[in-house]
Amino acid sequence: MNKISKAHSVAANLQKATVLVVDDTPENIDILAASLQDNYVIKVALRGEQALAIARSTPKPDIILLDVMMPNMDGYEVCRRLKSDPLTASIPIIFVTAKHSIPDEEKGFELGAVDYISKPISPPSVKARVRTHLALYDQNRQLALKVQERTKALQESKLRIIHHLGRAVEYKDNETGAHVIRMSHITRLIAEQCVDDYDWIERIFQASPMHDVGKIGVSDSILLKPGRLNEAEWELMKKHTIYGAEILSQDSDPMLKMARSIALSHHEKWDGTGYPYGLKGEHIPLEGRIVALADVIDALLSKRPYKEPWSAEQTLEYLTEQSGKHFDPQLVALTLPIFGQIQDIRAQYPDE
């Protein structure tokens, strides 16, 4: 075969679906391969263990023709293992067997097989069934891809709305700029140091921009007051935590439930001197402790109408001094070594 013909052959194979034929009898493999080789790439396995290895390799087969009666590991056990592995669970399996009883078929379907082909094998029947199940498999993959893309788009849209809501509160509170964006990224960075749960980390990242949403319910005369708040005004200001929890209540979405917890608890302090409930230590939800730390770090490093930005050295000194007082000491210990990464986040999202 010359180079051009070989290249065309390789390209054609790349477009063909791959069929894995599993049978301990070479003659049966030969019959199945001969029936399908003109239209598909054929891989073969003589043992269950070999079939599992091929199914988990890259690229994975698009469909598996699986004999039931094999030594050491029968087809039922191979099917069970394939369906219990997320890497191979979606691959359609057709049993090829001389066992025709209804209980045998029921067992195979319960394990996840999509069809049965009876021995002796009829090549036209094999071709038709493989073609049908590959078409269904392809449709399911396309549908799953569309669902995944749509879910991602909705998630991105939700996150943008959350950031817009957070920025709306910033404008009301005279804190314009990218504070909520930076704070959410700092929150995720700290969370990654202490939590080994990707979904939880993404939830706190998405929920943290809404930490001050309750300030919508606080009077502008208090929020925008240029001088120090008196005792009565300060009591009204502290109610923004309660307002935020009320705004975010009555929703079962896990991210919004976390946002409610953050809104309510991000002004609690480790030593119990915070508000609204004076919670102490680990009675404060972890998400509230993390956001409290991230929020203060970015606020200290930022310029405000009432203050100049603190230096990194001043901020680190404050975090160390407030460890065990305002902040969870373990979180502070995890945050100090990554302070350079926090500064990188601030550089990436500067105030406008």
N, C-alpha and C positions, 0 to 999 in steps of 0.2 A: 504494500500500500504506500503510495507516494505521500509527501507531506501535506498536500492540499486535500487529498481524500481523507487522510487521517484527521485533519483539522475539522473537516465537515462532519466526520463521524463523531468526534468528541462533542461538537456543538449540538448535534442531534441528540446525543445521549443526555446532555445537560437539560434538554427540554422534556425528556421522557420521565414519567413517574417511575419510581423504584419499587419493585416487588421483592419482598423477602420470603423465600420458600423454605419451610422448616419441616424436615422429614428424615427419619433415620434410615430410610430405604432409598438408595441412589436411583433405582429404577423409577420410583414415584417422582423424585425430583426431576429426572430427565423428561418425563411426560409433561409435568407442569411447566417446566422451562421451555420445552418445545412449543407448547400452546401459547406462550406469552412473549417470547423473546423478540418477536418482530415489532412489538409495540411498546415494550417496557425494558428498563434495565433490571436484570435479574441478579439477586444475591441469594446465596444458599447457606443453610446451616444444617448439620446432621445431628446436633444435640441441642437441648434446651439452653444450656449455659452459653453456647456459642451464639444462639439466637438472641439472647439478652444482650450480649456484648455488641452485636451488630446493630440491634435496635437502638442502642444508646450512643452509637457512634455518629459522626457527622460526615455526610448528610444522613439523616435518619430515613428509613424506608417509608414510603407513602402508604403501604398496605402490607399485611403479613398473612400468608397462607400457612396455617399451622396444623400439623398432624397431632392427633390426640395421643395415640399410643406410642410412646417413646421410652427407652430405658432411662433410669436415674431420675429424670425430671419429665413428667408427662406434659402434654399440651395444656391441660387445665392449670397446672402450676405455673407454666410459662406465662399464660394469659393473666393469671392473678398478679404475678409480679410486674408484668408490663403495665397493667391498669392501675397498680398502686404507686407507680413511679411517675411524678409529674412530667418528666422528660418524654415519656412514651405513652402516657395514658390516652392521648387523643388518636393514636394510630389505629385504624380499623383492622380488626382481626377476623379472618374467615377460617373456621375449622374445616380441615379436609380429613375425613375419617370414614372408617367402615362401621362405626358405631351409630346405629340408626334409631335407637330407642328414644321415646319422648323424654324420659328422665335425663338421658345424656344431653339432648338438645337443650332442655331447660337449664341444666347445670352450666352449659357453655354460655347461654344468653345471660344468665345471672352474673357470670364472671365478666361480661362485657363484650362478648363476640357479637359481630353484626350479621353473620350468616353461617350456613353449613353447606359444604359441598361433599357429596357422598362418593365413596369409592365403590366400584371402579370409576375413574374420572372421565367425564365427557368434555373434551376440549372446547366445543362451542359454549357449553354451560359455564365453564371456568372463565372464558373470555368475557361473556356477558355480565357475569356477577362481579368480576374485578372491575370492569368498566363502570358499572352502575355505582359501586361503592366508592370508587375513586372520585366520581363526579359529585357524589354527596359529600365526601370528605373535603373536596375543594370548595364546594359551596359553604360548608361550615367554617372553613378557614377564612374565606373571604368575609363572611358575616362577622366572625370574631374580630377580624382586623378592623372592620368598619366600626364595630362597637367600641373597640379599644381607642380608635382615633376620635370617636365622638365623645367618649368619656374623658379623654385627655383634653379635648377642646372645652368641655364643660368645666373641668377642673381649673383650667387656665382662666376661663372667664370668671369663675367664682373667686379666684385669687385676686384678679384685677379689681373686682368689685370690693373685696375686703380692703385692699390697699387704698382704693378711692375713699372708702368710708373712714379709714384711719387718717388719711390726709385731710378730710373734711373736719375731723375733730382737731387736728393740728392747727388749721387755719382759725378755728374758733378760739383756740387756746394760745394764739400768738406764737405757735411753734412751727413756722413754715419750713419747708425743705424736705429732706428725705429721711427724717428721723424714723418714721414707722418702718420704712424699707430696711434701713440699716439695723434697727432694733430687731426686726424679725430674723435677719440673717445672723446677727450676733446670738440671738436666742437659739437658733438651730445649731450653731457652732458649739455653744455650751452644752446643749442637750446631747450632742454626739459624743461628748466626753463621758457622760454618765449613764446613758440609756442605750441598750443594744436592741432597739426595736424601730425599724425604719418607718413603719406606719405612724407610730407615736411621735417620732421626731418630725415627720412631715405635718402632722396635725398641729403641733405646737408652733411650727413655722408659719402655718396658714392662719392660726387663731391669734397669735400674739399681736398683730397690728390693731386688733380691736380692744386692746387692754384699757384704753381710756374712752371708749365709746360713750360711757355714762356722762361725760362732760357736756354732752348735748343737752342734758337736763339741768345744767348749772347756769345761773344767771350770768350774762355778760358783765354786769357790774362787779361781779366777783372774779370771774376769769381774767378780765382785762384790767383789773385794778392795778395801778402802777406801784403802789406802796404795799406795805405789809398788811396782811389780813388780820382783822381783829378776831377775838375768840368766836363770836357768833358766825362770822363769815367763814372761818376755818371749819366749823362744824358743818356748814352747808357745803363747802368744797369737798369734804370727806365723803359726802353722800354720793359722789359720782361713782363710787364702787358699787353701791347698792343699785343705782340707776342702771349701770351697765349690765348687772346681773339680771335686772328685770327686763331690759330690752332684749337680752339674749335667751330668756327663759322660754319654756314651753316648746322646745324644739329637740327632737330626738337625734338629729345629725351629730355624729361623734365630734366633728370639728367644732360645731357651734356649742356643744356641751362643754368642751374644753375652753372655748372662748369665754363662756360664762364663768367658769371657775377662775380663769385668769383675771377677768375684769373685777371679780369679787375679792381676790386674794393677793394681787400684786403689790399692795401697800402694807401687807402684814410684814412684821419683822421677826427675825429668828429669836430675839430675846423677849418677844411678846408685847413690845411697845408700839406696834403698828395698828392699823385700822383696816376694816371697820369692827372686827370682833376681837382684836388682841390675841390672835392665835399665836402659838409658840412652837418653835422647833419643827419637827416633822408633822405636826398637826396642820401646818400650812401645806397645801398641795404642792407637789414637786414643780408642776408647771408654773404656779405662782411664784415660787422661789427663784426659778430660772429667769422668768420675765422681769422680776424685780431687779435682779442683778444686771441683766442686759440693758434694761431701760435706764438705770442710773449711770452705767458706764458710758452710754452714748450721750446722755444729757451732760455729764461732766465734761466730756471732750468737745462739746459743741458750744458755739457762741449763742448767747441768749440776750434779749433786751436788758436783762438785769445782771448779766455776768459775762466775762470773757471766757474763752475756752480754757480748760485746765490742760496742763501738759501731761504727757504719759506718766512721768515720774510722780506728779501730784495725784493722779488718778490711781496708780498702783499703790501708793502709800495709803490713800483713803480706803481702798478695798481691803488692804491688810489690817488697817486699824478697825474697820467695821466687821471683820470676820468674826462670827459668833455673836455679833450685836444686831446689825441690820441684816446681814447676809448669812446664809448657810455656809459654815466654814469649809465643808467638803467641796461645795461648788466654787468657792473662792480659790481653794487649792488647785482645782482642776482648770480654773480660768487663767490664773497668772501665767502659766507656761505658754498659753496660746494668745497672749495679748498682741503679739505681732500680727497674727491673722485677723484679729479684731481691727487693728489699724488698717490692714489691707482692705477690709470691707468698707471702712469709712472713706478710704481713698477712692474706692470704686463707685460709691454713691454719695458724692459731695452735696452739700446744700446748694440750692440754686442761687 
